[in-house]
Amino acid sequence: MRRAVVLLAVLLPFTLLNVPAGAYAPGGYEPGGGASFNVPEPWGSEGENSSVIRKVEEAFNHVRPTAKDPRPVILVTNYLFDRKKSADALIAACRRGVSVRVIIDRDVVSRPFRKLVTMLNADNVRDRDNNGIADNDPRSGRCNRSLPDETGGLRVQSDPDATEIPVMSPREVTRSITEDYGADVTWGKDRSYVLKCAASCRGAGGETNMHSKIYAMSNSGSARWVTMTSSSNLNAGGANKGWNDLVVMKNRPNTFAFLVKIHRLMTRQKKAGGKLVEFVDGPYTTRIFPMVGVGKDRDPLMVDLRKVKCTSSFGPTQLYIQQFWWNGHRGNYIWDRIRNMAQNGCKVHIIFGAVDSSLLSRMRAARASGLIELWDSRIDTNQDSCVDTRTHMKNIAVRGTYGRDRRYSGVWTGTANWATGSLTKGDEITLNVRSASLYREYVERWQVVKNHSSLRWSPGPREPGFVCPD
């Protein structure tokens, strides 16, 4: 048994549900590949606000057991989660026989999230003394279904005749998602769970975060091994308060298997070291953070930037940057490199969502001298000194010389802000894609965001770039 668990840690963790092979057909749906973007308030329609999140939800809705994939799985990591339609999509997937495994960081009190925890975790109560009875109520069968009579039925202290456990309270949810389940990473008979790591999953303790956004599915419609990397959480802010992006890869079994392994390491809270964890799959390079104890010389973004030369077969190398949070020691040494590149003839175009004041002064000086193009995406639409909308993306679109390639076009995106903790402390994911078409899509989106940005540099008295709480 132990050997089987070890093997599952590196292979695809298909669920062991009793669902007949081929019970569901994928139909004609297949998720679109490439990039997607949203348009936040106050400019976009409701559909445009949520376009990134709805693409993820639609993919969830088409994951189901098939003849080729009888034991499907959905993997999710999110910093924030409060969207009802996302929760409902994952709950419905669980009830179709999909193993749904979610890792979250914070804000666990919303009713949609508490309902998700209830549905996925109500059967995840251990029988430590092996007497056939769970140690703590509440408990249900898989996906919060009632238990057979011979097992004692559904265990709900307040209502023995209930067919489902009521939505857990915030206190019950907190206890459930922080329960120490040891090395068993396929909790409960539905092999689904919601987990909150202690601080970040693979970083050190203290003020660290699980900040990655991964949406990975063993199938979705007619596609297999679908992975989605986004700057957006499944929450209202991801739709309404920020410009966000999403990159979809399909039919990439090796990348999917890599993310399965990473998700299991995160679930086990296996701490990272200083080694770079990355996977190269054709034009896609996926990197996982933190890299504990690593500084400027080994920072993967700095390694990439040092490979960029400012003359190319296209003329001056172009860099179109959108970065939400840019600060601290790491933010400054990244800025030093980018400023040096601009001085060497690279054409640098920047939109930011939040920059610390000293670094912003340096960037403004570079703009005033004509060295770079710089735009502030922070918008206070109701003049209450709170930023209502800003870019939440973290990407660079590059066209020029990269390494020995003088005709490189590509995009480097993901969840990592340009801050020290994003490299060495928190869970993050980045994705580098060599693609001329993707480069063009991101430059077009850069221009759209620029048209909704300003040069006023007036975020108000609060922390720059952060949305005030409701």
SEFIGU-281547 format. One record per residue (C-alpha): z, x, y; residue in one letter. Coordinates in steps of 0.25 Angstrom, whole numbers, padded with zeros to 4 digits, always signed. Example, Ala and Ser with C-alpha at 12.3 -4.5 7.8 and 13.67 -1.06 7.14 Angstrom:
# SEFIGU-281547
+0031+0049-0018A +0029+0055-0004S 
# end
This chain:
# SEFIGU-281547
+0000+0000+0000M +0004+0011+0010R -0010+0018+0006R -0017+0005+0010A -0010+0004+0023V -0014+0019+0027V -0028+0016+0023L -0029+0004+0032L -0024+0012+0044A -0037+0019+0044V -0047+0008+0038L -0050-0006+0043L -0038-0015+0042P -0044-0027+0036F -0035-0039+0034T -0031-0044+0021L -0032-0059+0023L -0037-0069+0013N -0049-0074+0020V -0062-0076+0012P -0073-0066+0015A -0084-0072+0023G -0075-0084+0027A -0080-0083+0041Y -0094-0079+0046A -0095-0071+0059P -0106-0080+0065G -0116-0075+0075G -0106-0068+0084Y -0106-0053+0087E -0098-0047+0098P -0107-0040+0109G -0106-0025+0109G -0105-0016+0121G -0097-0019+0134A -0091-0031+0140S -0084-0033+0154F -0077-0045+0161N -0077-0049+0175V -0062-0052+0180P -0057-0062+0190E -0060-0065+0201P -0075-0063+0198W -0078-0067+0184G -0078-0080+0177S -0068-0083+0167E -0078-0079+0156G -0081-0066+0163E -0066-0063+0165N -0064-0064+0150S -0077-0059+0145S -0071-0046+0139V -0060-0053+0132I -0068-0065+0127R -0078-0055+0120K -0066-0049+0113V -0061-0063+0109E -0075-0068+0104E -0075-0056+0095A -0061-0059+0090F -0066-0073+0087N -0077-0068+0078H -0068-0059+0069V -0067-0066+0055R -0067-0063+0041P -0081-0060+0035T -0087-0056+0022A -0088-0042+0028K -0075-0042+0035D -0065-0051+0027P -0053-0045+0034R -0056-0044+0049P -0047-0038+0059V -0045-0038+0075I -0038-0027+0082L -0033-0029+0096V -0026-0020+0106T -0022-0025+0120N -0013-0021+0131Y -0012-0036+0135L -0015-0049+0128F -0013-0063+0134D -0026-0070+0132R -0026-0083+0124K -0040-0083+0119K -0039-0069+0114S -0026-0073+0106A -0032-0085+0100D -0044-0077+0096A -0035-0067+0088L -0027-0078+0082I -0039-0085+0077A -0044-0072+0071A -0031-0070+0064C -0033-0084+0058R -0047-0081+0053R -0042-0070+0045G -0043-0058+0055V -0032-0048+0056S -0029-0047+0071V -0021-0035+0076R -0016-0034+0090V -0009-0023+0098I -0004-0027+0112I +0004-0020+0123D +0011-0030+0132R +0012-0044+0138D +0015-0051+0125V +0021-0064+0131V +0008-0072+0133S +0007-0084+0124R -0007-0080+0119P -0002-0067+0114F +0011-0073+0108R +0002-0082+0100K -0006-0071+0095L +0006-0063+0091V +0012-0076+0084T -0001-0078+0076M -0003-0063+0072L +0012-0059+0070N +0019-0071+0065A +0017-0066+0051D +0020-0052+0054N +0035-0052+0051V +0040-0043+0040R +0049-0046+0028D +0057-0034+0029R +0066-0037+0017D +0055-0043+0008N +0062-0056+0006N +0049-0064+0009G +0054-0069+0023I +0050-0063+0036A +0062-0056+0044D +0059-0063+0057N +0053-0077+0061D +0043-0081+0065P +0033-0079+0054R +0020-0085+0049S +0009-0083+0040G -0004-0075+0044R -0009-0079+0058C +0003-0087+0060N +0000-0097+0049R +0011-0104+0041S +0016-0097+0029L +0015-0103+0015P +0027-0112+0011D +0030-0102+0000E +0033-0091+0010T +0043-0100+0018G +0032-0106+0027G +0031-0103+0042L +0044-0096+0047R +0047-0102+0061V +0062-0104+0064Q +0060-0115+0074S +0050-0124+0066D +0049-0123+0051P +0037-0132+0051D +0028-0124+0060A +0014-0120+0055T +0014-0108+0065E +0024-0100+0072I +0025-0103+0087P +0020-0093+0097V +0030-0082+0097M +0039-0080+0110S +0037-0067+0118P +0049-0062+0111R +0044-0065+0097E +0031-0059+0101V +0037-0046+0106T +0045-0045+0093R +0033-0048+0085S +0023-0038+0091I +0033-0026+0091T +0038-0028+0077E +0038-0015+0069D +0029-0017+0058Y +0029-0003+0053G +0016+0003+0047A +0011-0011+0043D -0001-0013+0052V -0006-0026+0046T +0006-0035+0048W +0006-0049+0042G -0003-0056+0032K -0013-0059+0043D -0013-0044+0046R -0013-0047+0061S -0003-0043+0071Y +0000-0041+0086V +0008-0028+0089L +0014-0022+0102K +0016-0007+0101C +0028+0000+0106A +0023+0005+0120A +0009+0010+0116S +0005+0010+0101C +0001+0024+0099R +0007+0031+0112G +0021+0035+0115A +0032+0025+0119G +0036+0022+0133G +0027+0016+0144E +0014+0016+0135T +0004+0005+0132N -0005-0001+0121M -0017-0002+0131H -0029-0002+0122S -0038-0014+0120K -0045-0014+0107I -0052-0026+0100Y -0057-0023+0086A -0063-0032+0076M -0068-0029+0062S -0078-0040+0064N -0083-0050+0075S -0094-0059+0072G -0105-0051+0066S -0100-0038+0071A -0090-0029+0063R -0080-0019+0068W -0080-0023+0083V -0071-0015+0093T -0069-0019+0107M -0063-0010+0118T -0059-0016+0131S -0051-0014+0144S -0047-0028+0143S -0035-0035+0136N -0035-0049+0130L -0028-0054+0142N -0030-0062+0155A -0030-0049+0164G -0041-0043+0155G -0050-0055+0159A -0046-0058+0173N -0040-0046+0180K -0049-0034+0176G -0063-0029+0173W -0063-0026+0158N -0073-0020+0148D -0075-0021+0133L -0084-0013+0124V -0087-0018+0110V -0091-0010+0098M -0097-0017+0085K -0099-0013+0071N -0091+0000+0073R -0083+0001+0060P -0077+0015+0063N -0073+0012+0077T -0066-0001+0072F -0059+0007+0060A -0054+0017+0071F -0048+0006+0079L -0042-0001+0067V -0035+0013+0064K -0031+0014+0079I -0025+0000+0079H -0017+0003+0067R -0011+0015+0073L -0008+0007+0085M -0001-0004+0077T +0007+0007+0070R +0010+0013+0083Q +0006+0026+0078K +0007+0036+0090K -0005+0044+0095A -0005+0059+0097G -0013+0067+0107G -0026+0067+0098K -0038+0059+0103L -0041+0047+0094V -0055+0043+0095E -0067+0037+0087F -0082+0040+0089V -0091+0029+0084D -0105+0031+0089G -0105+0030+0104P -0091+0024+0104Y -0079+0033+0106T -0066+0026+0104T -0053+0033+0109R -0038+0029+0106I -0026+0033+0115F -0016+0038+0118P -0017+0053+0116M -0003+0057+0118V +0000+0069+0126G -0015+0071+0130V -0018+0076+0144G -0030+0078+0153K -0037+0088+0144D -0038+0079+0132R -0039+0066+0139D -0052+0060+0132P -0056+0054+0145L -0056+0068+0152M -0063+0074+0140V -0074+0064+0142D -0075+0066+0157L -0075+0081+0155R -0088+0079+0147K -0095+0071+0158V -0104+0080+0167K -0110+0075+0180C -0124+0078+0178T -0133+0071+0167S -0147+0067+0163S -0144+0054+0172F -0140+0062+0184G -0125+0062+0189P -0116+0056+0178T -0110+0043+0181Q -0096+0038+0179L -0092+0023+0181Y -0077+0022+0180I -0069+0009+0179Q -0054+0012+0177Q -0042+0003+0178F -0030+0012+0179W -0032+0026+0184W -0019+0034+0187N -0009+0045+0184G -0011+0059+0179H -0023+0055+0169R -0029+0047+0180G -0030+0058+0190N -0035+0068+0180Y -0046+0059+0176I -0049+0056+0191W -0050+0071+0193D -0061+0073+0182R -0069+0061+0187I -0068+0066+0202R -0073+0080+0197N -0084+0073+0190M -0088+0066+0203A -0088+0079+0210Q -0097+0085+0200N -0107+0074+0202G -0103+0063+0193C -0105+0049+0199K -0091+0042+0198V -0089+0027+0200H -0075+0022+0198I -0069+0008+0198I -0054+0008+0196F -0043-0003+0193G -0031+0005+0196A -0028+0019+0201V -0016+0025+0206D -0015+0028+0221S -0016+0043+0221S -0028+0043+0212L -0035+0032+0220L -0033+0040+0232S -0041+0052+0225R -0051+0042+0220M -0053+0036+0234R -0055+0050+0240A -0066+0053+0230A -0073+0040+0233R -0072+0043+0248A -0079+0056+0246S -0090+0049+0239G -0086+0056+0226L -0085+0043+0217I -0087+0028+0218E -0073+0021+0217L -0070+0006+0217W -0057-0002+0216D -0058-0014+0207S -0044-0019+0211R -0045-0033+0217I -0034-0041+0223D -0041-0055+0224T -0029-0063+0229N -0023-0052+0239Q -0009-0052+0232D -0009-0037+0231S -0012-0038+0216C -0024-0033+0209V -0031-0045+0202D -0043-0038+0196T -0047-0024+0193R -0055-0016+0183T -0048-0014+0170H -0059-0006+0163M -0057+0009+0160K -0070+0015+0158N -0081+0025+0162I -0096+0023+0161A -0102+0037+0160V -0117+0041+0162R -0121+0055+0162G -0117+0068+0155T -0106+0067+0144Y -0104+0080+0136G -0118+0085+0132R -0124+0071+0134D -0131+0071+0148R -0136+0056+0146R -0122+0050+0142Y -0119+0035+0145S -0106+0029+0141G -0094+0021+0144V -0079+0026+0141W -0070+0013+0142T -0057+0008+0135G -0043+0004+0139T -0037+0017+0145A -0034+0018+0159N -0035+0032+0166W -0020+0034+0165A -0011+0044+0158T -0005+0034+0148G -0019+0029+0144S -0021+0042+0138L -0008+0047+0132T +0001+0034+0130K -0006+0021+0128G -0015+0015+0118D -0029+0015+0123E -0043+0015+0119I -0056+0020+0125T -0070+0019+0121L -0082+0029+0125N -0096+0023+0123V -0109+0031+0124R -0118+0020+0129S -0128+0019+0140A -0128+0003+0140S -0113+0003+0140L -0113+0013+0152Y -0122+0003+0159R -0113-0009+0156E -0101-0002+0162Y -0108+0003+0174V -0113-0011+0177E -0099-0016+0175R -0094-0005+0184W -0103-0010+0195Q -0098-0024+0193V -0083-0020+0194V -0087-0012+0207K -0093-0024+0213N -0079-0031+0212H -0071-0018+0216S -0067-0013+0230S -0065-0001+0239L -0052-0006+0245R -0042+0001+0237W -0031-0010+0240S -0024-0014+0227P -0012-0018+0235G +0003-0014+0233P +0004-0015+0218R +0000-0006+0207E -0015-0003+0209P -0024-0010+0200G -0014-0018+0192F -0015-0033+0191V -0002-0040+0196C +0005-0049+0186P +0003-0064+0187D 
# end
